[in-house]
Amino acid sequence: MPILTSGYAARDESGHMSPFVFEHRDVGPHDVHIKVTYCGMCHSDLHQIKNEWHNSSYPMVPGHEVVGIVSAVGSEVTKVKVGDSAGVGCMVDSCLKCDRCLESEEQYCIPGMMIGTYNAKNFDGTPTYGGYSLDIVVKDHFVLRMPSNLPLDAAAPLLCAGITTWSPMRFYGMDKPGTKVGVVGLGGLGHMAVKFGVAFGCEVTVISSSASKEKEAIEVLGAHKFLCSKDPEAMKAASESLDFIVDTASVKKDMAPYFGLLKIDGTLVVVGIAPEPLEIHAFSLIPRRKKIAGSLIGGIKETQEMLDFCGDKNIACTIEKIPMDYVNTAFERMTKSDVKYRFVIDCVTIPTADKMPEDARKH
Protein backbone atom coordinates (compact mmCIF):
# COMPACT_ATOMS: atom_id res chain seq x y z
CA MET A 1 0.00 0.00 0.00
CA PRO A 2 1.25 3.52 -0.77
CA ILE A 3 2.39 5.55 2.24
CA LEU A 4 0.16 8.53 2.99
CA THR A 5 2.13 11.48 4.27
CA SER A 6 2.10 15.27 4.51
CA GLY A 7 4.33 18.24 3.94
CA TYR A 8 4.33 21.71 2.41
CA ALA A 9 4.18 22.37 -1.33
CA ALA A 10 4.34 25.24 -3.80
CA ARG A 11 1.29 25.21 -6.10
CA ASP A 12 2.34 27.84 -8.66
CA GLU A 13 5.04 30.35 -9.60
CA SER A 14 4.18 32.57 -6.64
CA GLY A 15 6.27 30.10 -4.67
CA HIS A 16 3.90 30.29 -1.72
CA MET A 17 4.16 27.16 0.40
CA SER A 18 1.05 25.57 1.85
CA PRO A 19 0.02 22.28 3.53
CA PHE A 20 -0.06 19.29 1.19
CA VAL A 21 -1.12 15.66 1.58
CA PHE A 22 0.38 13.13 -0.83
CA GLU A 23 1.60 9.55 -1.21
CA HIS A 24 4.94 7.79 -1.47
CA ARG A 25 5.26 4.32 -2.98
CA ASP A 26 5.26 1.34 -0.67
CA VAL A 27 8.65 0.01 0.44
CA GLY A 28 9.99 -2.35 -2.22
CA PRO A 29 12.83 -4.88 -1.85
CA HIS A 30 15.52 -2.22 -2.42
CA ASP A 31 13.76 0.71 -0.76
CA VAL A 32 14.32 2.56 2.49
CA HIS A 33 11.55 4.44 4.32
CA ILE A 34 12.87 7.38 6.34
CA LYS A 35 10.90 9.39 8.86
CA VAL A 36 12.19 12.88 8.14
CA THR A 37 13.36 14.88 11.14
CA TYR A 38 15.12 17.83 9.46
CA CYS A 39 15.48 19.29 5.98
CA GLY A 40 17.78 22.10 4.91
CA MET A 41 16.51 24.94 2.73
CA CYS A 42 18.74 25.33 -0.32
CA HIS A 43 18.79 28.49 -2.46
CA SER A 44 17.89 26.28 -5.41
CA ASP A 45 14.61 25.51 -3.64
CA LEU A 46 13.78 29.20 -3.95
CA HIS A 47 14.64 29.25 -7.66
CA GLN A 48 12.53 26.17 -8.33
CA ILE A 49 9.38 27.05 -6.39
CA LYS A 50 9.31 30.33 -8.35
CA ASN A 51 10.12 28.63 -11.69
CA GLU A 52 13.18 30.83 -12.19
CA TRP A 53 14.92 27.99 -14.03
CA HIS A 54 11.82 27.46 -16.22
CA ASN A 55 11.46 23.76 -15.51
CA SER A 56 9.13 23.68 -12.51
CA SER A 57 6.22 21.30 -12.13
CA TYR A 58 3.52 21.80 -9.50
CA PRO A 59 2.55 20.90 -6.86
CA MET A 60 6.19 20.84 -5.71
CA VAL A 61 7.44 19.60 -2.36
CA PRO A 62 11.05 20.90 -2.22
CA GLY A 63 13.94 19.68 -0.13
CA HIS A 64 17.12 17.74 -0.96
CA GLU A 65 19.02 18.07 2.31
CA VAL A 66 16.98 15.41 4.06
CA VAL A 67 17.85 13.57 7.27
CA GLY A 68 15.87 11.34 9.54
CA ILE A 69 15.48 7.90 11.07
CA VAL A 70 15.05 4.70 9.08
CA SER A 71 11.62 3.27 9.85
CA ALA A 72 11.45 0.40 7.34
CA VAL A 73 13.73 -1.33 4.85
CA GLY A 74 13.12 -3.67 1.94
CA SER A 75 14.01 -7.35 2.03
CA GLU A 76 17.23 -6.83 0.00
CA VAL A 77 18.56 -3.81 1.91
CA THR A 78 21.80 -4.22 3.88
CA LYS A 79 23.17 -0.67 3.79
CA VAL A 80 21.09 0.61 6.72
CA LYS A 81 18.72 -0.87 9.27
CA VAL A 82 15.64 0.31 11.14
CA GLY A 83 16.60 2.89 13.75
CA ASP A 84 19.66 4.18 11.90
CA SER A 85 20.01 7.87 11.11
CA ALA A 86 20.19 8.37 7.35
CA GLY A 87 20.21 11.08 4.74
CA VAL A 88 19.03 11.77 1.21
CA GLY A 89 20.72 14.35 -0.97
CA CYS A 90 19.95 15.83 -4.38
CA MET A 91 19.16 12.64 -6.30
CA VAL A 92 17.09 9.54 -5.73
CA ASP A 93 17.79 7.45 -8.84
CA SER A 94 19.79 7.10 -12.06
CA CYS A 95 20.31 4.39 -14.69
CA LEU A 96 23.16 2.83 -12.62
CA LYS A 97 24.44 1.20 -15.85
CA CYS A 98 26.20 3.89 -17.88
CA ASP A 99 29.92 4.67 -17.67
CA ARG A 100 29.39 7.63 -15.35
CA CYS A 101 27.15 5.69 -12.96
CA LEU A 102 29.62 2.79 -12.92
CA GLU A 103 32.35 5.31 -12.03
CA SER A 104 30.25 6.43 -9.01
CA GLU A 105 29.29 9.71 -10.68
CA GLU A 106 25.55 9.19 -10.77
CA GLN A 107 25.01 12.95 -10.90
CA TYR A 108 26.37 12.92 -14.46
CA CYS A 109 24.35 9.90 -15.63
CA ILE A 110 25.07 9.84 -19.41
CA PRO A 111 21.53 9.13 -20.64
CA GLY A 112 20.42 12.18 -18.63
CA MET A 113 18.42 9.96 -16.33
CA MET A 114 19.62 11.24 -12.98
CA ILE A 115 16.39 11.75 -11.05
CA GLY A 116 16.22 14.66 -8.66
CA THR A 117 14.83 14.32 -5.15
CA TYR A 118 12.02 16.71 -6.09
CA ASN A 119 10.59 18.42 -9.18
CA ALA A 120 11.39 15.34 -11.24
CA LYS A 121 9.76 12.16 -12.45
CA ASN A 122 10.52 8.63 -11.33
CA PHE A 123 11.06 6.03 -14.05
CA ASP A 124 7.41 5.01 -13.66
CA GLY A 125 6.28 8.59 -14.36
CA THR A 126 5.24 9.49 -10.83
CA PRO A 127 6.52 12.79 -9.39
CA THR A 128 9.32 12.95 -6.83
CA TYR A 129 8.53 14.83 -3.64
CA GLY A 130 11.30 16.12 -1.39
CA GLY A 131 12.09 16.59 2.26
CA TYR A 132 9.72 19.38 3.31
CA SER A 133 7.64 16.47 4.56
CA LEU A 134 7.26 13.78 7.19
CA ASP A 135 8.39 10.80 5.10
CA ILE A 136 10.50 9.85 2.13
CA VAL A 137 10.97 6.49 0.38
CA VAL A 138 14.24 6.08 -1.52
CA LYS A 139 16.18 3.35 -3.34
CA ASP A 140 18.85 2.09 -0.96
CA HIS A 141 21.72 2.96 -3.33
CA PHE A 142 20.92 6.66 -2.82
CA VAL A 143 20.64 6.56 0.97
CA LEU A 144 23.57 7.96 2.97
CA ARG A 145 24.79 7.05 6.45
CA MET A 146 25.01 10.09 8.71
CA PRO A 147 27.93 10.56 11.14
CA SER A 148 26.80 9.58 14.62
CA ASN A 149 28.72 12.39 16.32
CA LEU A 150 27.14 15.24 14.35
CA PRO A 151 23.75 16.74 15.24
CA LEU A 152 21.31 15.78 12.50
CA ASP A 153 19.94 19.30 12.08
CA ALA A 154 23.36 20.84 11.46
CA ALA A 155 24.44 17.90 9.30
CA ALA A 156 21.45 18.08 6.96
CA PRO A 157 22.85 20.82 4.66
CA LEU A 158 25.99 18.78 4.10
CA LEU A 159 23.88 16.79 1.64
CA CYS A 160 23.84 19.72 -0.79
CA ALA A 161 25.78 22.73 0.48
CA GLY A 162 28.50 20.39 1.69
CA ILE A 163 28.90 18.13 -1.32
CA THR A 164 28.42 20.98 -3.83
CA THR A 165 31.58 22.63 -2.53
CA TRP A 166 33.48 19.50 -1.50
CA SER A 167 33.30 17.85 -4.95
CA PRO A 168 35.01 20.61 -7.01
CA MET A 169 37.49 21.37 -4.24
CA ARG A 170 38.61 17.74 -4.28
CA PHE A 171 38.41 17.29 -8.06
CA TYR A 172 40.45 20.37 -8.92
CA GLY A 173 43.05 19.88 -6.18
CA MET A 174 41.95 22.51 -3.70
CA ASP A 175 42.55 20.00 -0.92
CA LYS A 176 46.33 20.43 -1.03
CA PRO A 177 47.85 22.19 2.01
CA GLY A 178 49.09 25.67 1.18
CA THR A 179 46.84 26.10 -1.86
CA LYS A 180 45.50 29.65 -2.09
CA VAL A 181 41.73 29.40 -2.43
CA GLY A 182 39.23 32.23 -2.78
CA VAL A 183 35.57 31.78 -1.86
CA VAL A 184 33.06 34.17 -3.43
CA GLY A 185 29.98 34.56 -1.25
CA LEU A 186 29.51 33.66 2.39
CA GLY A 187 26.16 31.93 2.43
CA GLY A 188 25.12 28.30 2.73
CA LEU A 189 27.63 27.04 0.16
CA GLY A 190 30.32 29.63 0.83
CA HIS A 191 30.67 29.00 4.53
CA MET A 192 31.08 25.28 3.85
CA ALA A 193 33.79 25.98 1.25
CA VAL A 194 35.61 28.02 3.91
CA LYS A 195 35.30 25.23 6.49
CA PHE A 196 36.58 22.62 4.03
CA GLY A 197 39.43 24.85 2.83
CA VAL A 198 40.59 25.46 6.38
CA ALA A 199 40.35 21.73 7.19
CA PHE A 200 42.41 20.94 4.06
CA GLY A 201 45.15 23.31 5.19
CA CYS A 202 44.59 25.84 2.40
CA GLU A 203 45.08 29.59 2.68
CA VAL A 204 41.47 30.74 2.38
CA THR A 205 40.36 34.20 1.25
CA VAL A 206 36.70 35.14 1.52
CA ILE A 207 35.50 37.53 -1.21
CA SER A 208 32.23 39.26 -0.36
CA SER A 209 30.33 42.38 -1.34
CA SER A 210 29.52 42.89 2.36
CA ALA A 211 32.48 44.34 4.28
CA SER A 212 30.59 43.63 7.50
CA LYS A 213 31.24 39.89 7.04
CA GLU A 214 35.00 40.19 7.54
CA LYS A 215 35.01 39.55 11.29
CA GLU A 216 32.76 36.50 10.97
CA ALA A 217 34.79 35.09 8.07
CA ILE A 218 38.12 35.33 9.89
CA GLU A 219 37.35 35.06 13.60
CA VAL A 220 34.52 32.52 13.46
CA LEU A 221 34.98 30.49 10.27
CA GLY A 222 38.78 30.60 10.27
CA ALA A 223 39.44 32.24 6.89
CA HIS A 224 42.90 33.76 6.59
CA LYS A 225 42.06 36.81 4.49
CA PHE A 226 39.04 38.87 3.45
CA LEU A 227 38.39 40.94 0.33
CA CYS A 228 35.45 43.29 -0.16
CA SER A 229 34.55 43.00 -3.83
CA LYS A 230 33.18 46.56 -3.75
CA ASP A 231 36.62 47.92 -2.87
CA PRO A 232 38.45 48.27 -6.23
CA GLU A 233 41.75 49.19 -4.59
CA ALA A 234 41.73 46.09 -2.38
CA MET A 235 40.78 43.90 -5.33
CA LYS A 236 43.59 45.40 -7.42
CA ALA A 237 46.12 44.89 -4.64
CA ALA A 238 45.16 41.19 -4.50
CA SER A 239 45.51 40.63 -8.25
CA GLU A 240 47.00 37.28 -9.30
CA SER A 241 47.17 36.03 -5.71
CA LEU A 242 44.90 32.98 -5.85
CA ASP A 243 45.28 29.50 -7.32
CA PHE A 244 41.55 28.81 -7.34
CA ILE A 245 38.25 30.55 -6.76
CA VAL A 246 35.01 28.84 -5.80
CA ASP A 247 32.10 31.08 -6.82
CA THR A 248 29.13 30.22 -4.60
CA ALA A 249 27.13 33.44 -5.12
CA SER A 250 23.82 32.91 -6.94
CA VAL A 251 23.65 36.48 -8.28
CA LYS A 252 24.57 38.18 -11.54
CA LYS A 253 27.89 40.04 -11.33
CA ASP A 254 30.79 41.34 -13.38
CA MET A 255 33.17 38.38 -13.52
CA ALA A 256 36.27 40.29 -14.69
CA PRO A 257 37.43 41.44 -11.21
CA TYR A 258 37.32 37.85 -9.95
CA PHE A 259 39.39 36.51 -12.84
CA GLY A 260 41.87 39.28 -12.05
CA LEU A 261 42.51 37.65 -8.68
CA LEU A 262 43.73 34.40 -10.26
CA LYS A 263 47.35 33.54 -10.91
CA ILE A 264 48.45 32.27 -14.31
CA ASP A 265 46.73 28.91 -14.94
CA GLY A 266 44.25 29.72 -12.17
CA THR A 267 40.76 28.24 -12.21
CA LEU A 268 37.41 29.73 -11.21
CA VAL A 269 34.77 27.11 -10.47
CA VAL A 270 31.11 28.14 -10.57
CA VAL A 271 28.75 26.33 -8.21
CA GLY A 272 26.26 29.12 -7.42
CA ILE A 273 23.56 29.26 -10.11
CA ALA A 274 22.25 32.71 -10.96
CA PRO A 275 19.09 32.84 -13.12
CA GLU A 276 20.87 35.09 -15.64
CA PRO A 277 23.58 33.87 -18.07
CA LEU A 278 27.24 34.45 -17.17
CA GLU A 279 28.95 37.25 -19.09
CA ILE A 280 32.68 36.62 -19.57
CA HIS A 281 35.05 38.55 -21.82
CA ALA A 282 37.67 36.43 -23.56
CA PHE A 283 40.43 38.76 -22.35
CA SER A 284 39.62 37.70 -18.78
CA LEU A 285 40.95 34.25 -19.67
CA ILE A 286 43.31 34.29 -22.64
CA PRO A 287 46.28 36.47 -21.57
CA ARG A 288 47.08 34.42 -18.43
CA ARG A 289 45.73 31.00 -19.49
CA LYS A 290 42.97 31.11 -16.90
CA LYS A 291 40.06 28.71 -16.80
CA ILE A 292 36.41 28.69 -15.81
CA ALA A 293 34.71 25.46 -14.82
CA GLY A 294 31.44 24.22 -13.43
CA SER A 295 30.53 21.50 -10.99
CA LEU A 296 27.24 19.95 -9.96
CA ILE A 297 27.12 17.84 -6.80
CA GLY A 298 29.00 14.62 -6.08
CA GLY A 299 28.16 10.96 -6.53
CA ILE A 300 26.93 8.78 -3.72
CA LYS A 301 30.37 7.33 -2.94
CA GLU A 302 31.94 10.80 -2.84
CA THR A 303 29.11 12.18 -0.72
CA GLN A 304 29.60 9.40 1.81
CA GLU A 305 33.34 10.16 1.87
CA MET A 306 32.52 13.82 2.55
CA LEU A 307 30.15 12.89 5.38
CA ASP A 308 32.76 10.60 6.93
CA PHE A 309 35.38 13.38 6.70
CA CYS A 310 32.97 15.78 8.41
CA GLY A 311 32.40 13.25 11.15
CA ASP A 312 36.16 12.81 11.64
CA LYS A 313 36.82 16.57 11.68
CA ASN A 314 33.61 17.51 13.52
CA ILE A 315 32.47 19.75 10.65
CA ALA A 316 28.81 20.69 10.35
CA CYS A 317 26.84 23.59 8.96
CA THR A 318 25.98 26.77 10.81
CA ILE A 319 22.20 26.85 10.81
CA GLU A 320 19.02 28.55 11.96
CA LYS A 321 16.38 25.96 12.82
CA ILE A 322 12.76 26.83 12.05
CA PRO A 323 9.30 25.25 12.30
CA MET A 324 7.58 24.38 9.02
CA ASP A 325 4.96 27.11 9.34
CA TYR A 326 7.79 29.68 9.16
CA VAL A 327 8.89 28.49 5.71
CA ASN A 328 7.38 31.36 3.68
CA THR A 329 9.01 33.93 5.92
CA ALA A 330 12.28 32.02 5.65
CA PHE A 331 12.13 32.20 1.85
CA GLU A 332 11.50 35.95 2.06
CA ARG A 333 14.54 36.31 4.30
CA MET A 334 16.56 34.10 1.96
CA THR A 335 15.98 36.56 -0.91
CA LYS A 336 17.58 39.23 1.31
CA SER A 337 20.48 36.95 2.35
CA ASP A 338 19.15 37.25 5.88
CA VAL A 339 20.25 33.87 7.23
CA LYS A 340 23.41 32.57 8.86
CA TYR A 341 24.02 30.34 6.98
CA ARG A 342 21.31 27.79 6.29
CA PHE A 343 17.70 27.50 7.34
CA VAL A 344 16.87 23.98 8.49
CA ILE A 345 13.25 22.93 8.91
CA ASP A 346 12.26 20.92 11.96
CA CYS A 347 9.99 18.54 10.07
CA VAL A 348 8.51 17.09 13.24
CA THR A 349 6.47 20.33 13.34
CA ILE A 350 4.54 19.28 10.21
CA PRO A 351 0.97 18.14 11.03
CA THR A 352 0.17 14.56 10.09
CA ALA A 353 -2.13 13.92 7.13
CA ASP A 354 -5.22 13.43 9.29
CA LYS A 355 -4.69 16.86 10.88
CA MET A 356 -4.13 18.76 7.65
CA PRO A 357 -6.82 21.12 6.30
CA GLU A 358 -9.13 19.74 3.63
CA ASP A 359 -7.65 21.81 0.83
CA ALA A 360 -4.26 20.21 1.53
CA ARG A 361 -5.52 17.18 -0.40
CA LYS A 362 -6.09 19.16 -3.59
CA HIS A 363 -3.51 18.59 -6.31
QUICORZI-V977627 format. One record per backbone hydrogen bond with DSSP energy under -0.5 kcal/mol. CO is the residue of the C=O (numbers start at 1). NH is the residue of the N-H. If there is no record, write none. Layout:
BEGIN
co: {CO & CO}
nh: {NH & NH}
END
This chain:
BEGIN
co: {2 & 3 & 5 & 6 & 7 & 9 & 10 & 10 & 12 & 16 & 18 & 20 & 22 & 24 & 26 & 28 & 29 & 30 & 31 & 32 & 32 & 33 & 33 & 34 & 34 & 35 & 37 & 37 & 38 & 39 & 40 & 42 & 42 & 43 & 44 & 45 & 46 & 47 & 48 & 51 & 60 & 60 & 61 & 62 & 63 & 65 & 66 & 67 & 67 & 68 & 69 & 70 & 72 & 74 & 81 & 84 & 85 & 86 & 87 & 88 & 90 & 92 & 93 & 98 & 99 & 100 & 101 & 105 & 106 & 109 & 114 & 115 & 115 & 120 & 122 & 126 & 128 & 131 & 132 & 134 & 136 & 138 & 139 & 140 & 142 & 144 & 147 & 151 & 152 & 154 & 155 & 156 & 157 & 157 & 157 & 158 & 159 & 160 & 161 & 162 & 162 & 163 & 164 & 165 & 166 & 167 & 168 & 169 & 169 & 170 & 173 & 176 & 179 & 179 & 180 & 180 & 181 & 182 & 182 & 183 & 183 & 184 & 187 & 188 & 189 & 190 & 191 & 192 & 193 & 194 & 195 & 196 & 197 & 197 & 198 & 201 & 202 & 203 & 204 & 204 & 205 & 206 & 206 & 207 & 208 & 209 & 210 & 211 & 213 & 214 & 215 & 215 & 216 & 216 & 217 & 225 & 227 & 227 & 228 & 230 & 231 & 232 & 233 & 234 & 236 & 238 & 242 & 243 & 244 & 245 & 245 & 246 & 246 & 247 & 247 & 249 & 253 & 255 & 255 & 256 & 258 & 259 & 260 & 261 & 261 & 263 & 266 & 267 & 267 & 268 & 268 & 269 & 269 & 270 & 272 & 278 & 279 & 281 & 282 & 282 & 285 & 285 & 286 & 288 & 291 & 293 & 299 & 300 & 301 & 302 & 303 & 304 & 305 & 306 & 307 & 308 & 309 & 310 & 310 & 314 & 317 & 318 & 320 & 322 & 323 & 324 & 326 & 327 & 328 & 329 & 330 & 331 & 332 & 333 & 333 & 334 & 337 & 342 & 343 & 344 & 345 & 345 & 346 & 346 & 347 & 352 & 353 & 357 & 358 & 359 & 360}
nh: {4 & 24 & 22 & 134 & 20 & 18 & 59 & 60 & 15 & 11 & 9 & 7 & 5 & 3 & 28 & 31 & 76 & 140 & 74 & 34 & 138 & 71 & 72 & 36 & 136 & 69 & 347 & 348 & 67 & 345 & 42 & 45 & 46 & 47 & 48 & 49 & 50 & 52 & 51 & 54 & 10 & 62 & 130 & 132 & 131 & 40 & 88 & 37 & 38 & 86 & 35 & 83 & 33 & 77 & 84 & 70 & 146 & 68 & 144 & 66 & 117 & 139 & 115 & 102 & 103 & 105 & 104 & 108 & 109 & 112 & 116 & 92 & 93 & 128 & 125 & 122 & 119 & 133 & 8 & 36 & 34 & 32 & 142 & 143 & 89 & 87 & 150 & 155 & 156 & 317 & 158 & 159 & 160 & 161 & 162 & 163 & 90 & 164 & 165 & 165 & 166 & 167 & 168 & 169 & 170 & 171 & 172 & 174 & 175 & 173 & 176 & 179 & 181 & 203 & 243 & 244 & 205 & 184 & 246 & 185 & 207 & 248 & 191 & 192 & 193 & 194 & 195 & 196 & 197 & 198 & 199 & 200 & 201 & 202 & 201 & 178 & 204 & 181 & 224 & 225 & 183 & 208 & 227 & 185 & 229 & 211 & 213 & 214 & 217 & 218 & 219 & 220 & 220 & 221 & 223 & 206 & 208 & 229 & 231 & 232 & 235 & 236 & 237 & 238 & 239 & 241 & 263 & 267 & 182 & 247 & 269 & 184 & 248 & 271 & 272 & 251 & 255 & 258 & 259 & 260 & 261 & 262 & 240 & 241 & 242 & 266 & 291 & 245 & 269 & 270 & 293 & 247 & 271 & 295 & 274 & 280 & 255 & 284 & 285 & 286 & 288 & 290 & 289 & 265 & 268 & 270 & 303 & 304 & 305 & 306 & 307 & 308 & 309 & 310 & 311 & 312 & 313 & 314 & 315 & 316 & 319 & 342 & 344 & 346 & 326 & 327 & 330 & 331 & 332 & 333 & 334 & 335 & 336 & 336 & 338 & 337 & 339 & 320 & 41 & 322 & 39 & 347 & 324 & 349 & 350 & 355 & 356 & 360 & 361 & 362 & 21}
END
